[in-house]
Amino acid sequence: MTLAFGAYAFFSISDAFSKLLAGRLDPFEVAFSGGVFGFLILPFLKQPGESYIDIVRPKLWGMWILRAACVFVATAASVEAFMLLPMPEALSLMFLMPLFVTILSVVLLKEKVTFWAWLAVLLGFVGVLIVLRPGFRALHFGHLCALVAAFANAGSVIAYRLADHEKTRLSLFGSSLIGPLVGNGVLMALHASWPASFVDWVYLFGYGFLAALGQLLMMMATALAPANRVALPQYSQMIWGVVLSYIVFKQPLDSWTFVGITVLMFSGVLNWIRQRIRYERMAMRERKARKAAAEAANRTAAASVIIKGAPGKPLRN
């Protein structure tokens, strides 16, 4: 969880760097840099016996292309959203991802979703409505970009689940590099410009490198802890967003935004508690099944010993 907290901190600071580049560089150019700097963590992912060519040599090409497309859309849309919106506002919309994942899981994966799961995502949706207050505040292109980013990230999660037979980590991670590189590279070609100052280079490097470093920490975290525990610190991003928005961008929260963020974070905690209870019940059932299987094996072994050791009886005519 410490690694996960660090990863989400790096993600938040990376988003702040992208916001600092608003008006300086094209959003697609900024998103493209994220794919470039993502190559820095490949040596840490490569395992003995793997080849770097595995990045573009997946077993499931359909899922690989789907992930690449989703990550491309998510990066481009999120950079644009952070450039146009206050960070807490953009994050609140992007935190609708669990709602989209739940819906897509039911529709595409035919998964059963409990009442508590629906309650958690519904609370999250209510929190977003409180933050945005549609009808009382004007919504614009930045809000649409944040919503598209949340949906694209949900699509990426579903693609990962559908590609559970893909064993090579380089292949899994490669799609998240190639997607932004190709997609954003094509789109930025129309409006790309060389960074005008050293400060622009610093911001660009900060965005790309910290995003890649966050990805590395997240992979390390998921290797050491269950997914439900690693997911909980995600809501620390909102705290980072509020702090950075106030200190760096001089954008304080109003009271309703604070209420909406509180409801949104409560929905995340509720979802984490639900998942933890579910996993503990699954673990208990597995332990009981193993214990029952061991007891049955012991009884069978004991019975075979008794049968082998029983004295023979004379045959009757």
Order of alpha helices (4+ residues) and beta strands (2+ residues): alpha-alpha-alpha-alpha-alpha-alpha-alpha-alpha-alpha-alpha-alpha-alpha-alpha
